[in-house]
Amino acid sequence: MERRDWSLEALEEFQYLDSLDDEQKAPALAKWVSKYLSDKDISKIDLPKDKLLQLEELFFKNINFLKSFRDKQREELSKLRDLKKFLQN
């Protein structure tokens, strides 16, 4: 029962994080992963099939979000470097 409670808590928090703005979402997802997955095996998640499917969908959705967020951050960093070079000359 404790494992199921932990799993439901993880899912509920993950659903909440999914609703955050992009700037808040990325660091919050990193904290969620370290809280729920860093020292636990993903196979420890004990959810009914419908909840497990929700978790799966959130995983893929947020993995894609993080990839896109990373690309946007790289682009911004590149623009800042170019601006810095321009200002130094």
C-alpha positions as CSV (number, residue, x, y, z in Angstrom):
1,M,0.0,0.0,0.0
2,E,2.8,2.4,0.8
3,R,4.3,1.8,-2.7
4,R,0.9,2.6,-4.3
5,D,0.6,5.8,-2.2
6,W,4.1,6.8,-3.2
7,S,3.3,6.1,-6.9
8,L,0.0,8.1,-6.8
9,E,1.8,11.0,-5.1
10,A,4.4,10.9,-7.8
11,L,1.8,10.9,-10.6
12,E,-0.3,13.7,-9.0
13,E,2.8,15.9,-8.6
14,F,3.9,15.1,-12.2
15,Q,0.4,16.1,-13.4
16,Y,0.7,19.4,-11.5
17,L,4.2,20.1,-13.0
18,D,2.8,19.6,-16.5
19,S,0.5,22.6,-16.0
20,L,3.3,25.0,-15.1
21,D,4.8,27.7,-17.3
22,D,7.8,26.6,-19.3
23,E,10.3,28.6,-17.2
24,Q,9.0,27.0,-14.0
25,K,8.4,23.6,-15.5
26,A,12.0,22.6,-16.5
27,P,13.6,23.0,-13.1
28,A,10.6,21.5,-11.4
29,L,10.8,18.4,-13.6
30,A,14.5,18.0,-12.7
31,K,13.5,18.1,-9.0
32,W,10.7,15.7,-9.6
33,V,13.1,13.2,-11.2
34,S,15.6,13.5,-8.4
35,K,12.8,13.1,-5.8
36,Y,11.0,10.1,-7.3
37,L,13.4,8.4,-9.7
38,S,17.0,9.0,-8.7
39,D,17.2,6.4,-5.9
40,K,14.3,4.2,-7.1
41,D,13.9,1.9,-10.0
42,I,11.0,2.9,-12.3
43,S,9.7,-0.6,-12.0
44,K,8.8,0.2,-8.3
45,I,5.9,2.4,-9.6
46,D,2.7,0.6,-8.7
47,L,-0.2,2.0,-10.5
48,P,-3.4,0.7,-12.1
49,K,-3.2,0.4,-15.9
50,D,-5.1,3.7,-16.6
51,K,-2.9,5.7,-14.3
52,L,0.2,4.0,-15.7
53,L,-0.9,5.1,-19.2
54,Q,-1.3,8.7,-17.9
55,L,2.2,8.5,-16.4
56,E,3.6,7.2,-19.7
57,E,1.9,10.0,-21.7
58,L,3.3,12.6,-19.3
59,F,6.8,11.1,-19.6
60,F,6.9,11.3,-23.4
61,K,5.2,14.7,-23.4
62,N,7.7,16.1,-20.9
63,I,10.7,14.5,-22.5
64,N,9.8,16.3,-25.8
65,F,9.2,19.5,-23.8
66,L,12.6,19.3,-22.2
67,K,14.3,18.7,-25.6
68,S,12.5,21.7,-27.1
69,F,13.3,23.8,-24.0
70,R,17.0,22.8,-24.2
71,D,17.1,23.8,-27.8
72,K,15.5,27.2,-27.0
73,Q,18.0,27.8,-24.2
74,R,20.9,26.9,-26.5
75,E,19.6,29.4,-29.1
76,E,19.3,32.1,-26.5
77,L,22.8,31.4,-25.2
78,S,24.2,31.6,-28.7
79,K,22.5,34.9,-29.2
80,L,23.9,36.2,-26.0
81,R,27.4,35.1,-27.0
82,D,27.0,36.9,-30.3
83,L,25.8,40.0,-28.6
84,K,28.8,39.8,-26.1
85,K,31.2,39.5,-29.0
86,F,29.6,42.4,-30.8
87,L,29.8,44.6,-27.7
88,Q,33.4,43.7,-27.0
89,N,34.5,44.9,-30.5
